[in-house]
């Protein structure tokens, strides 16, 4: 069996199941082996009921103390009973398992394993799995992989398929030289791939993960180094000079630029008026004033007779920028064009003609800007906003639309500078580390679920004062395995609490792009007063009238992501508030969230997050805006990132050629990474 073989070669996988694997992005056996677990189930000895703590997954050995009762809640069949052991008793609940009424008998003893939750001040376990003693004993201390699932795939199917593949295929060849493996204390790749799926212990899993994360970062650095080499001698053909109109516009702004904005604007001007191609990242915290720098750059480009583009992640944001640019730049005779996916074929055709004929000076849009049909005339500047949403490859696709245009990328993801230098190795870095004086600091509070009613009344008051609010939930629909608040059910609950007078809608990533845009458009116009959403709102919309950000299950998000979400408010002249609701009272959790409570500075938060999240946090919630590595996390794995970067940079040309010729698998990896992940 070969790594390139389809999954049909694996015992037990038929045509129907193979299609389900394809939905998960698994096309061949190599994809399967590199479909890493998102976490592990570890089965520990049962604990006394009296020692249970909220938020943990635990097993108890207890006897059924009451007859299981069944009732219907919102169309779901719920079974409840009380179980007890010598240390105390606890209620247990199951959904959609009506057969338990007849199988769970009074006085029978079982092992129940599930997540400990708190409702109405009482500890309980929801949806636990039930084991007999003889079934549970063989599972003790095993680390069983849990995978991200799609419709039609079970965890057991993936686990079995991986196990079969690991035992029946010629594993991927080693591509790291022995010198590098020894220097950075790395296990062999073959061993790491087997151990990441079925680890013998936490220590062996950590070693396997360290090696695979190193590989991801090593390959990433090689690709970036290649891009940097290609750009070393990039000279531009654009004769751009500073224009007085730009300075005039700065003087007419209703606020003064901060010193940081002035410094970065000077860096942009120096780049654009030199004979080299600009490749600059402007990294600024939420609200630090990156947009005005983009406007000035586009203005200078247009006044010199060249075209400029601004690519943003969502249509709603594109339309907002389009309207703002018309307001600011049309008085100077600069023509603005909008190009987004939802435009009709006829509208796009007319826009393409205007762009090609240079009847448009600045073009604002989404991914539509890099489609083949768009031909620019003298494209001098390419700006991408929230650059992590596009990645290096899409920046490249946009920049090749012109003859080596200047490239400016903007990111509000607060990454410590040392990591930013590695991650954005193909770019010069400018940092906006100062907030405008007219920004009111957001008021924060970290609370437990008992504060909800007070929060709802506060949101209601803000809405009646003419403001709007976001409520963020981590999930779309109710899950058997998690008590996290979910968007759809939460919206219904909130409508009941706040009444019909307040328009409440929900938004999530599974909705079609048109549906999402329509909801965001209505929220942006103030037609929707409270938006219940998953994290899809973290970038791509600007609603200055929104003053409340309430985040449920805040403990489930990384601090950088929470900070991004908080940045959706505080954009207008009104005082804004962020309410972080923690579903866990765990001391460490509350201490972590308190960092956000104390500070609105994204760079401080990112560095504190880095200190708090140790290498033990192997499979935590991914940080917002990070490049999509399969395993690596730039915060948790900062040391591995630095080591892999050093290893790749210290390769001599001779070593690089030798590695590529001896390990063709590495060249495949580099090409796949460049065309896929980037």
Secondary structure, 3 states (H helix, E strand, C coil): CCCCCCHHHCCCCCHHHHHHHHHCCCCCHHHHHCCCCCEEEEECCCCCHHHCCCCCEEEEEEEECCCCEEEEECCEEEEEEEEEECCEEEEEEEECCCCHHHHCCCCCEEEEEEEEEEECCEEEEEEEEEECHHHHHCCECCEEEECCCCCCCCHHHHHHHHHHHHHHCCCCCCCCCHHHHHHCCCCCHHHHHHHHHCCCCHHHHHHHHHHHHHHHHHHHHHHHHHHHHHHCCCECCCCCCCCHHHHHHHHHCCCCCCHHHHHHHHHHHHHHHCCECCEEEEEECCCCCHHHHHHHHHHHHHHCCCEEEEECCCHHHHHHHHHHHHHHHHHHCCCEEEECCCCCHHHHHHHHHHHHCCCCCEEEECHHHHCCCCCCCCEEEEEEECHHHCHHHHHHHHHCCCCCCEEEEEECCCCCHHHHHHHCCCCEEEEECCCCCCCCCCEEEEEEHHHHHHHHHHHHHHHHCCCEEEEECCECCCCCCCCCCEHHHHHHHHHHHHCCCCCEEEECCCCCHHHHHHHHHHHHCCCCCEEEECHHHHCCCCCCCEEEEEECCHHHCCHHHHHHHHCCCCCCCCCCEEEEEECCCCHHHHHHHHHHHHCCCHHHHHHHHHHHCCCCCCCCCCCCCCCCCCCCCCCCCHHHHHHHHHHHHCCCHHHHHHHHHHCHHHHHHHHHHHHCCC
